[in-house]
Amino acid sequence: MDTNYRLMPLNIRMQPLFRILFCIAFAACSLGCGQNESEMSPRIVDFGIYDGDGRDPELVSQTDKIPATVGTVFGVRMTFDGETTALVSFRWTFPTMQNPATGQIWTEMTGIREFSGDRAHLFLARINNDWEAVPGDWTLRILSSEQVVVEKVFHVFEVPNVSD
């Protein structure tokens, strides 16, 4: 399966920075076992700020208010009913961010992943650089057959600069 994700709407191939920025490992979807897509039961297990170290990050704070600071990791842990695998697409939308080194601009990231329904999956975003720390609403949408089955909005806020 292709694990290269593409940024839309500018049709820019995803840069290595965004492979790191968006740690993809999120939802599972079952279309088998007698279920059809309209019977899917997606469920957010938890959401908020996670400890970004390691392969199995732990939830640090369940919140939808996220500080726009370098090193912050946030997102959702999700499950879908069933024990089969299925393709699920995702879409992150966020305020305009621009890489000062390249001038490239992003407002959205999309991709398709195959997931198994036998466990929970994480879908996380990480703020790695100052220019990625853009305040505003960051929205994660999980889609099945072009229909949104889960939507979670995170309110990323600017952290006041404390001077001595």
C-alpha positions as CSV (number, residue, x, y, z in Angstrom):
1,M,0.0,0.0,0.0
2,D,1.3,3.5,-0.8
3,T,2.1,5.3,2.3
4,N,3.0,8.6,0.6
5,Y,0.3,11.2,1.4
6,R,-0.5,14.2,-0.8
7,L,-1.5,17.6,0.3
8,M,-4.5,19.1,-1.3
9,P,-5.7,21.5,-2.7
10,L,-2.4,22.7,-4.1
11,N,-1.5,19.2,-5.4
12,I,1.9,19.4,-3.7
13,R,3.6,16.1,-3.0
14,M,3.9,15.8,0.8
15,Q,7.3,16.9,2.0
16,P,9.3,14.9,4.5
17,L,8.4,17.4,7.2
18,F,4.8,16.5,6.9
19,R,5.6,12.8,7.1
20,I,6.9,13.6,10.6
21,L,4.2,16.3,11.3
22,F,1.4,13.9,10.8
23,C,2.0,10.6,12.5
24,I,-0.5,8.5,10.7
25,A,-1.9,5.6,12.7
26,F,-5.6,6.2,13.3
27,A,-8.9,4.5,12.6
28,A,-10.1,1.0,11.7
29,C,-13.1,0.3,9.7
30,S,-15.1,-2.9,9.2
31,L,-17.1,-3.4,6.0
32,G,-17.3,-7.2,6.3
33,C,-18.9,-9.6,8.7
34,G,-22.4,-8.8,7.4
35,Q,-22.0,-5.0,7.9
36,N,-22.2,-2.5,5.2
37,E,-20.8,1.1,5.2
38,S,-24.0,2.6,6.5
39,E,-23.8,0.3,9.6
40,M,-20.3,1.3,10.5
41,S,-20.0,2.3,14.2
42,P,-16.9,4.5,14.5
43,R,-15.9,5.5,18.0
44,I,-13.4,8.0,19.4
45,V,-11.8,6.2,22.3
46,D,-9.9,9.3,23.5
47,F,-8.6,12.6,22.1
48,G,-6.4,15.5,23.1
49,I,-2.7,15.9,23.8
50,Y,-0.5,12.8,23.7
51,D,3.0,12.0,24.9
52,G,4.7,11.9,21.4
53,D,7.5,9.6,22.3
54,G,7.4,6.0,21.3
55,R,5.2,3.8,19.1
56,D,2.3,3.8,21.5
57,P,1.8,7.4,22.8
58,E,-0.3,7.8,25.9
59,L,-3.0,10.4,26.4
60,V,-1.7,13.2,28.6
61,S,-4.7,15.5,28.6
62,Q,-8.2,14.9,27.1
63,T,-9.0,18.3,25.6
64,D,-9.8,19.9,22.3
65,K,-7.9,23.1,23.3
66,I,-4.3,22.7,22.0
67,P,-1.4,25.1,22.7
68,A,0.3,26.2,19.4
69,T,3.8,25.3,20.7
70,V,6.6,23.3,19.1
71,G,6.6,19.7,20.3
72,T,2.8,19.5,20.9
73,V,1.3,16.2,19.7
74,F,-2.5,16.0,19.5
75,G,-5.2,14.0,17.8
76,V,-7.6,11.0,18.4
77,R,-7.5,7.3,19.2
78,M,-10.3,5.5,17.3
79,T,-11.9,2.2,16.7
80,F,-14.5,0.8,14.3
81,D,-16.7,-2.2,14.9
82,G,-15.6,-5.4,13.2
83,E,-12.5,-7.6,12.8
84,T,-11.8,-7.1,9.1
85,T,-9.7,-4.6,7.3
86,A,-11.0,-1.7,5.2
87,L,-9.8,1.5,3.5
88,V,-10.7,4.7,5.2
89,S,-9.8,8.2,4.1
90,F,-8.9,11.1,6.3
91,R,-8.7,14.9,5.9
92,W,-7.0,17.3,8.2
93,T,-7.9,21.0,7.6
94,F,-6.1,23.8,9.3
95,P,-5.3,27.5,9.0
96,T,-2.8,28.5,6.4
97,M,0.8,27.6,7.2
98,Q,3.7,28.5,5.0
99,N,7.2,27.1,5.0
100,P,9.5,30.1,5.1
101,A,12.4,28.2,3.5
102,T,10.4,27.0,0.4
103,G,7.4,29.3,0.3
104,Q,5.0,26.4,0.1
105,I,1.6,26.9,1.6
106,W,-0.7,24.2,3.2
107,T,-4.3,24.4,4.4
108,E,-5.2,20.7,4.1
109,M,-3.7,17.2,4.2
110,T,-5.5,14.1,3.0
111,G,-4.7,10.4,2.7
112,I,-6.1,6.9,2.5
113,R,-5.1,4.1,4.9
114,E,-6.0,0.5,5.5
115,F,-6.9,-0.3,9.0
116,S,-8.0,-3.4,10.9
117,G,-11.0,-3.4,13.2
118,D,-9.4,-5.5,15.9
119,R,-7.7,-2.7,17.7
120,A,-7.6,1.1,18.4
121,H,-5.6,3.3,16.0
122,L,-4.1,6.7,16.6
123,F,-4.2,9.6,14.3
124,L,-1.9,12.3,15.5
125,A,-0.5,15.7,14.4
126,R,2.8,17.1,15.7
127,I,3.9,20.7,15.6
128,N,7.6,20.5,14.7
129,N,8.4,24.1,13.7
130,D,7.4,27.6,14.7
131,W,5.8,28.2,11.3
132,E,3.6,25.1,11.9
133,A,2.2,26.5,15.2
134,V,-0.8,28.3,13.6
135,P,-3.7,29.1,15.9
136,G,-7.2,28.4,14.8
137,D,-9.4,25.4,14.2
138,W,-7.7,22.2,13.1
139,T,-10.4,19.7,11.9
140,L,-9.9,15.9,11.5
141,R,-12.5,14.2,9.3
142,I,-12.7,10.4,8.8
143,L,-14.5,9.4,5.6
144,S,-16.0,6.2,4.2
145,S,-17.2,6.3,0.6
146,E,-16.9,10.1,0.6
147,Q,-19.2,10.4,3.6
148,V,-17.9,11.9,6.9
149,V,-18.3,9.3,9.6
150,V,-16.3,11.1,12.3
151,E,-15.3,14.7,12.7
152,K,-13.3,16.2,15.6
153,V,-12.3,19.9,15.8
154,F,-9.3,21.0,17.8
155,H,-9.0,24.6,18.8
156,V,-5.3,25.5,18.6
157,F,-4.5,28.7,20.5
158,E,-1.5,31.0,20.6
159,V,0.5,30.8,23.8
160,P,1.3,34.2,25.2
161,N,5.0,35.0,25.2
162,V,6.1,35.6,28.8
163,S,9.0,38.0,29.0
164,D,11.1,38.6,32.1
